[in-house]
């Protein structure tokens, strides 16, 4: 195998492309970067002798198939709903496929065909999902090999802003897909607590959060992911009494985001008529309904509606966003979620020298030799600047390392998989340590 195709040159591709091009030079491979933005793809490739940028509209089937036909391994960084088109091409053309996105039911259905053709289809090979699977499974397998029985598994991950670049009252900036941030958590979250199922609907998600002590970092807020039980069987945790996967945010974020949810500003289901003529002030006033009181400002009425102190922390965060300003929205027929996203893109934009920060923490409680034990495993990694982000590295590097292992014939698992097998997680995690991806561990004996 000699040819690698990477489809997508966006925000999370920088570290992946850099890594794969470096390996290509060492092993004599050739890398093609395809994107609808040719200039962006060219920027990522530079003048590397083993790389080439090319334009691709992924919806043009013939162009897409032509590029895939010339590759041995395809990496798709497309939006998740477009992976299936690429996957069908890879099946027909007998090409390996690797993505960082969640594996859909439709993609899993291609498992038999992929195995029959001896193809590797690996999904969820990024950060979360990706590094979370690998680092958790490595410890779960170690605990079981020692004879331990897991009673609780909790895993938290957050893409945050590093303390030295934290200069706004929300303690947050965009380090990944802004739309996914705005729509995060919609639906009903479910998890397992002491053997009982727990359900948290979206309207309560950001008010029912936990405060978690992150090793070496202090307290952070955590809210439940939509489906903590998705990997219960895959992780081998069928008999584990508590299972929770959550998202990390700075203390105070969830309270303020809950205010946006209560106002209705995260709703992406319908367009607002004549939204281009509205100001943010008028938008908030329109959402206050019967909370219109003469002699009170929109901010005061909003505080009354939310049950917040008008001069309190939550209201100051909303004010800082500009939600009570007379500035025009200037978006035609926009949904509330799109209006909010557009506003946040301006307010939460990374500056050139800003550093992002990824935090991941796993907490394993288990019994061994008659003792109740707890193992806490924590990763904290900061980016270098606006382009070389921790998010880009932790999404891209696992993909790149896995691509290398596939190209070298080291991966034997065929079909549609996620990275929970030892032949995948051991070499990837080992090499990631060379890039500063190191989990700090603390083990303690719990009182009976």
C-alpha positions as CSV (number, residue, x, y, z in Angstrom):
1,X,0.0,0.0,0.0
2,X,1.3,3.4,-0.9
3,X,-1.5,5.9,-1.3
4,X,-3.5,7.7,1.4
5,X,-6.5,10.0,0.7
6,X,-7.7,12.5,3.4
7,X,-11.1,14.0,2.6
8,X,-11.5,17.3,4.5
9,X,-8.9,20.0,5.4
10,X,-10.9,21.8,8.1
11,X,-10.4,22.8,11.7
12,X,-9.4,19.4,13.1
13,X,-7.2,18.2,10.2
14,X,-4.0,20.1,10.9
15,X,-2.3,17.6,13.2
16,X,-3.5,14.6,11.2
17,X,-2.2,16.0,7.9
18,X,1.1,17.0,9.4
19,X,1.7,13.6,11.0
20,X,0.7,11.6,7.8
21,X,2.9,13.7,5.6
22,X,5.8,13.2,7.9
23,X,5.3,9.4,7.8
24,X,4.8,9.5,4.0
25,X,8.2,11.0,3.6
26,X,9.8,8.3,5.8
27,X,8.0,5.4,4.2
28,X,7.6,6.5,0.6
29,X,3.9,7.0,0.7
30,X,1.9,9.6,-1.2
31,X,-0.9,11.6,0.4
32,X,-3.8,13.5,-1.3
33,X,-5.7,16.1,0.6
34,X,-9.2,16.8,-0.9
35,X,-11.4,19.6,0.1
36,X,-14.1,21.9,-1.4
37,X,-11.8,24.8,-0.4
38,X,-8.7,24.1,-2.6
39,X,-6.8,27.0,-1.0
40,X,-7.3,25.5,2.4
41,X,-6.1,22.1,1.3
42,X,-3.0,23.7,-0.4
43,X,-2.2,25.5,2.8
44,X,-2.2,22.3,4.8
45,X,0.0,20.4,2.2
46,X,2.4,23.3,1.6
47,X,5.3,22.2,-0.7
48,X,5.6,18.8,0.8
49,X,7.1,16.4,-1.8
50,X,4.8,13.5,-0.8
51,X,1.6,15.4,-0.7
52,X,-0.9,17.0,-3.1
53,X,-4.0,19.1,-2.6
54,X,-7.0,18.7,-4.8
55,X,-10.5,20.2,-5.1
56,X,-13.5,17.9,-4.3
57,X,-17.2,18.5,-4.0
58,X,-18.0,15.3,-2.1
59,X,-21.5,15.3,-3.6
60,X,-20.1,14.8,-7.1
61,X,-20.1,11.0,-7.1
62,X,-17.8,10.5,-10.1
63,X,-15.1,12.8,-8.8
64,X,-15.3,11.3,-5.3
65,X,-15.1,7.7,-6.7
66,X,-12.2,8.7,-8.9
67,X,-10.1,9.9,-6.0
68,X,-11.1,7.0,-3.8
69,X,-10.2,4.5,-6.5
70,X,-6.5,5.7,-6.5
71,X,-6.1,5.4,-2.7
72,X,-5.4,2.4,-0.5
73,X,-6.6,4.0,2.8
74,X,-9.2,6.7,3.0
75,X,-9.6,9.0,5.9
76,X,-12.9,10.9,6.0
77,X,-13.1,14.1,8.0
78,X,-16.4,15.0,6.5
79,X,-19.5,15.8,8.5
80,X,-20.8,12.5,10.0
81,X,-23.9,12.2,7.7
82,X,-21.6,12.2,4.6
83,X,-19.4,9.2,5.7
84,X,-21.9,6.7,4.4
85,X,-21.5,7.9,0.8
86,X,-17.7,7.5,1.1
87,X,-18.2,4.1,2.9
88,X,-20.3,2.6,0.0
89,X,-17.6,3.7,-2.4
90,X,-14.9,2.1,-0.3
91,X,-16.8,-1.1,-0.2
92,X,-17.2,-1.2,-4.0
93,X,-13.6,-0.2,-4.6
94,X,-12.1,-2.3,-1.8
95,X,-10.5,0.5,0.2
96,X,-9.9,0.8,3.9
97,X,-11.8,3.6,5.7
98,X,-11.0,5.5,8.9
99,X,-13.1,8.3,10.5
100,X,-13.2,10.1,13.8
101,X,-17.0,10.3,13.9
102,X,-19.5,8.1,15.8
103,X,-20.3,5.0,13.8
104,X,-23.9,5.1,12.7
105,X,-26.3,2.2,12.5
106,X,-26.2,2.4,8.7
107,X,-22.4,2.2,8.8
108,X,-22.4,-0.8,11.1
109,X,-24.7,-2.6,8.6
110,X,-21.8,-2.6,6.2
111,X,-19.8,-4.8,8.6
112,X,-20.3,-8.1,6.9
113,X,-19.5,-6.7,3.4
114,X,-16.3,-5.1,4.8
115,X,-15.2,-8.3,6.4
116,X,-16.0,-10.3,3.3
117,X,-13.7,-8.0,1.4
118,X,-11.1,-8.0,4.2
119,X,-11.5,-4.3,4.7
120,X,-10.7,-2.3,7.8
121,X,-13.5,0.2,8.6
122,X,-12.5,2.0,11.8
123,X,-14.7,4.7,13.3
124,X,-14.6,6.8,16.4
125,X,-10.8,7.1,16.1
126,X,-10.4,10.7,17.3
127,X,-10.6,12.3,20.8
128,X,-14.1,11.8,22.1
129,X,-15.0,9.3,20.7
130,X,-11.5,7.8,20.3
131,X,-8.9,8.4,22.9
132,X,-11.7,8.0,25.5
133,X,-12.4,4.5,24.2
134,X,-8.8,3.5,24.1
135,X,-7.6,4.9,27.4
136,X,-10.7,3.5,29.2
137,X,-10.5,0.0,27.7
138,X,-6.8,-0.2,28.5
139,X,-7.6,0.3,32.2
140,X,-10.7,-1.8,32.2
141,X,-8.8,-4.7,30.7
142,X,-5.9,-4.3,33.2
143,X,-8.4,-4.3,36.1
144,X,-10.1,-7.4,34.9
145,X,-6.8,-9.1,34.2
146,X,-5.9,-8.6,37.9
147,X,-9.1,-10.2,38.9
148,X,-10.9,-6.9,39.8
149,X,-14.7,-6.4,39.4
150,X,-15.8,-3.0,38.2
151,X,-18.7,-1.5,40.2
152,X,-18.6,2.1,38.7
153,X,-17.2,3.7,35.6
154,X,-17.4,7.5,35.0
155,X,-15.7,9.3,32.2
156,X,-15.6,13.0,31.5
157,X,-14.1,15.1,28.6
158,X,-14.1,18.8,27.8
159,X,-12.6,21.0,25.1
160,X,-11.9,24.2,27.0
161,X,-9.8,27.3,27.0
162,X,-6.5,27.2,28.8
163,X,-6.3,29.4,32.0
164,X,-3.7,31.7,30.4
165,X,-6.0,32.5,27.5
166,X,-9.2,32.7,29.6
167,X,-10.3,36.3,29.2
168,X,-14.1,36.3,29.1
169,X,-16.7,35.8,31.8
170,X,-18.0,32.5,30.2
171,X,-14.5,30.9,30.6
172,X,-15.0,29.4,27.2
173,X,-14.1,29.7,23.5
174,X,-14.8,27.6,20.4
175,X,-12.2,24.9,19.9
176,X,-14.5,22.6,17.8
177,X,-17.6,22.7,15.7
178,X,-19.6,25.7,16.9
179,X,-22.9,24.3,15.8
180,X,-22.4,21.2,17.8
181,X,-21.7,23.3,20.9
182,X,-24.9,25.2,20.5
183,X,-27.0,22.1,19.9
184,X,-25.1,19.9,22.5
185,X,-27.2,17.8,24.8
186,X,-30.5,18.0,22.9
187,X,-32.6,14.9,23.5
188,X,-32.8,13.0,26.8
189,X,-29.6,12.0,28.6
190,X,-29.5,8.5,30.2
191,X,-27.0,6.9,32.5
192,X,-26.9,4.2,35.2
193,X,-26.6,5.0,39.0
194,X,-26.3,2.2,41.5
195,X,-28.1,-0.2,39.3
196,X,-31.0,2.2,38.4
197,X,-31.6,4.0,35.1
198,X,-31.6,7.8,35.2
199,X,-33.1,10.1,32.6
200,X,-32.5,13.8,32.2
201,X,-34.5,15.7,29.5
202,X,-32.9,18.6,27.7
203,X,-34.8,21.3,29.6
204,X,-33.2,20.1,32.8
205,X,-29.8,19.0,31.6
206,X,-27.9,22.1,32.4
207,X,-29.4,22.5,35.8
208,X,-28.7,18.9,36.9
209,X,-24.9,18.9,36.7
210,X,-22.2,17.7,39.0
211,X,-19.1,19.4,40.4
212,X,-16.1,17.1,39.8
213,X,-12.6,17.5,41.1
214,X,-10.1,17.2,38.2
215,X,-6.7,16.0,39.4
216,X,-4.3,19.0,39.6
217,X,-6.9,21.4,38.2
218,X,-9.6,21.9,40.8
219,X,-13.4,21.8,40.4
220,X,-15.3,21.7,37.1
221,X,-18.9,21.3,36.1
222,X,-20.0,18.2,34.3
223,X,-23.3,17.5,32.6
224,X,-24.4,14.1,31.4
225,X,-23.8,13.0,27.8
226,X,-26.9,12.0,25.8
227,X,-26.3,8.2,26.0
228,X,-23.9,7.0,28.7
229,X,-25.0,3.4,28.1
230,X,-24.0,3.3,24.4
231,X,-20.8,1.4,25.1
232,X,-22.0,-0.7,28.1
233,X,-21.7,-4.0,26.3
234,X,-18.7,-3.0,24.1
235,X,-16.7,-2.1,27.2
236,X,-17.8,-5.3,28.9
237,X,-19.6,-3.4,31.7
238,X,-22.9,-5.3,31.7
239,X,-22.6,-6.0,35.5
240,X,-21.3,-2.5,36.4
241,X,-23.8,-0.7,38.7
242,X,-22.9,2.9,37.8
243,X,-22.0,4.2,34.3
244,X,-21.8,7.9,33.4
245,X,-20.2,9.7,30.6
246,X,-20.2,13.5,30.8
247,X,-18.9,16.8,29.3
248,X,-16.6,19.1,31.3
249,X,-17.2,22.9,31.6
250,X,-15.8,25.6,33.8
251,X,-17.7,26.2,37.0
252,X,-20.7,28.5,36.3
253,X,-21.0,27.7,32.6
254,X,-23.9,25.3,33.0
255,X,-26.0,27.8,35.0
256,X,-25.5,30.5,32.3
257,X,-26.1,28.0,29.4
258,X,-29.3,26.9,31.2
259,X,-30.5,30.4,30.9
260,X,-30.1,30.4,27.1
261,X,-32.0,27.1,27.0
262,X,-34.8,28.4,29.1
263,X,-35.1,31.5,26.9
264,X,-35.4,29.2,23.8
265,X,-32.2,30.5,22.1
266,X,-30.8,27.0,21.5
267,X,-33.8,25.9,19.4
268,X,-32.8,25.0,15.9
269,X,-36.2,23.7,14.7
270,X,-37.8,26.7,13.1
271,X,-36.9,30.0,11.4
272,X,-37.9,33.3,12.9
273,X,-39.8,35.5,10.5
274,X,-38.0,38.7,9.4
275,X,-35.2,37.9,11.8
276,X,-32.8,40.0,9.7
277,X,-34.7,43.1,11.0
278,X,-34.6,42.2,14.7
279,X,-32.1,43.5,17.2
280,X,-30.9,41.2,20.0
281,X,-32.8,43.4,22.4
282,X,-36.0,42.9,20.4
283,X,-35.4,39.1,20.2
284,X,-35.1,38.7,23.9
285,X,-38.1,40.9,24.5
286,X,-40.1,38.7,22.1
287,X,-39.2,35.7,24.1
288,X,-40.3,37.2,27.4
289,X,-44.0,36.8,26.7
290,X,-46.1,37.9,29.7
291,X,-43.0,39.0,31.6
292,X,-43.6,42.4,30.1
293,X,-43.7,44.9,32.9
294,X,-43.9,48.7,32.5
295,X,-41.0,50.6,33.8
296,X,-38.5,47.7,33.7
297,X,-35.8,47.2,31.2
298,X,-35.6,44.0,29.0
299,X,-32.6,42.9,31.1
300,X,-34.6,43.3,34.3
301,X,-37.6,41.5,32.9
302,X,-35.3,38.7,31.6
303,X,-33.8,38.3,35.1
304,X,-37.3,38.1,36.5
305,X,-38.2,35.4,34.0
306,X,-35.0,33.4,34.7
307,X,-35.2,33.9,38.5
308,X,-31.8,35.5,38.5
309,X,-30.3,38.5,40.2
310,X,-30.2,41.3,37.5
311,X,-26.6,42.1,38.6
312,X,-25.6,38.5,39.2
313,X,-23.1,36.3,37.4
314,X,-25.6,34.7,35.0
315,X,-27.1,38.0,33.8
316,X,-23.7,39.5,33.5
317,X,-22.7,36.7,31.1
318,X,-25.8,37.2,29.0
319,X,-25.1,41.0,29.0
320,X,-21.5,40.4,27.9
321,X,-22.8,38.4,24.9
322,X,-24.7,41.5,23.7
323,X,-28.2,39.9,24.1
324,X,-29.6,43.2,25.4
325,X,-28.0,45.4,22.8
326,X,-29.7,47.3,19.9
327,X,-27.4,45.7,17.4
328,X,-29.2,44.2,14.4
329,X,-29.1,40.4,13.9
330,X,-28.8,40.6,10.1
331,X,-29.6,37.0,9.4
332,X,-32.5,36.2,7.2
333,X,-35.0,33.6,8.3
334,X,-32.6,32.3,10.9
335,X,-33.4,29.9,13.7
336,X,-32.8,31.0,17.3
337,X,-29.9,28.5,17.4
338,X,-28.3,29.9,14.3
339,X,-28.6,33.5,15.7
340,X,-27.0,32.4,18.9
341,X,-24.2,30.5,17.0
342,X,-23.5,33.6,14.9
343,X,-23.2,35.8,18.0
344,X,-21.0,33.3,19.8
345,X,-18.7,32.9,16.8
346,X,-17.7,36.6,17.3
347,X,-17.6,36.5,21.1
348,X,-15.9,33.1,21.6
349,X,-13.4,33.2,18.8
350,X,-9.8,32.0,19.5
351,X,-7.3,34.8,19.2
352,X,-4.1,34.1,17.3
353,X,-2.0,33.2,20.4
354,X,-4.8,31.6,22.4
355,X,-4.3,28.2,23.8
356,X,-7.0,25.7,24.1
357,X,-7.1,22.8,26.7
358,X,-8.4,19.3,26.7
359,X,-9.3,17.6,29.9
360,X,-10.3,13.9,30.1
361,X,-10.8,12.0,33.3
362,X,-11.8,8.4,33.9
363,X,-12.9,7.2,37.4
364,X,-12.9,3.4,37.9
365,X,-14.3,1.9,41.1
366,X,-13.7,-1.8,41.6
367,X,-13.3,-4.6,44.1
368,X,-10.1,-6.6,44.4
369,X,-8.9,-8.9,47.1
370,X,-11.8,-7.9,49.3
371,X,-11.0,-4.2,49.0
372,X,-13.0,-1.4,47.4
373,X,-10.6,0.6,45.2
374,X,-10.8,3.7,43.0
375,X,-8.5,4.5,40.1
376,X,-8.5,8.0,38.7
377,X,-6.8,8.6,35.3
378,X,-6.5,12.2,34.1
379,X,-5.2,13.8,30.9
380,X,-4.7,17.5,30.6
381,X,-3.2,18.8,27.3
382,X,-2.9,22.4,26.1
383,X,-2.6,23.7,22.5
384,X,0.1,26.0,21.2
385,X,-1.9,28.6,19.4
386,X,-5.1,29.2,17.3
387,X,-4.1,26.7,14.6
388,X,-2.0,24.1,16.5
389,X,-4.7,23.3,19.0
390,X,-4.9,20.5,21.6
391,X,-8.2,19.6,19.9
392,X,-6.6,19.2,16.5
393,X,-3.8,17.1,17.9
394,X,-6.0,14.8,20.0
395,X,-8.4,14.3,17.1
396,X,-5.8,14.0,14.4
397,X,-2.9,12.1,16.0
398,X,-4.8,9.0,16.8
399,X,-6.2,8.9,13.3
400,X,-2.7,9.4,11.9
401,X,-1.1,6.7,14.0
402,X,-3.8,4.3,13.1
403,X,-3.4,5.0,9.4
404,X,0.3,4.3,9.8
405,X,-0.4,0.9,11.4
406,X,-2.9,0.0,8.7
407,X,-0.4,1.0,6.0
408,X,2.2,-1.2,7.6
409,X,-0.2,-4.2,7.8
410,X,-0.2,-4.3,11.6
411,X,-4.0,-4.2,12.0
412,X,-5.8,-7.6,11.7
413,X,-9.4,-6.6,12.8
414,X,-11.6,-6.4,9.7
415,X,-15.1,-5.1,9.4
416,X,-16.7,-2.1,11.0
417,X,-15.1,-1.4,14.5
418,X,-14.3,1.2,17.1
419,X,-10.9,1.2,18.8
420,X,-11.6,-1.0,21.9
421,X,-9.3,-3.9,21.0
422,X,-5.7,-4.3,22.4
423,X,-4.1,-4.5,18.9
424,X,-5.4,-0.9,18.3
425,X,-5.2,0.9,21.7
426,X,-1.8,-0.3,22.9
427,X,0.3,1.0,19.9
428,X,-1.8,4.2,19.5
429,X,-1.6,5.2,23.2
430,X,2.1,4.3,23.4
431,X,3.0,6.6,20.5
432,X,0.7,9.3,21.7
433,X,2.8,9.6,24.8
434,X,5.6,10.9,22.6
435,X,3.3,13.9,21.9
436,X,2.6,14.6,25.5
437,X,-0.6,12.6,25.7
438,X,0.0,11.2,29.2
439,X,-2.6,10.1,31.7
440,X,-1.8,10.8,35.4
441,X,-3.0,8.1,37.7
442,X,-4.0,8.0,41.3
443,X,-5.2,4.8,43.1
444,X,-6.8,4.8,46.5
445,X,-8.5,2.3,48.9
446,X,-12.1,3.3,49.6
447,X,-13.7,2.8,53.0
448,X,-16.1,-0.2,53.1
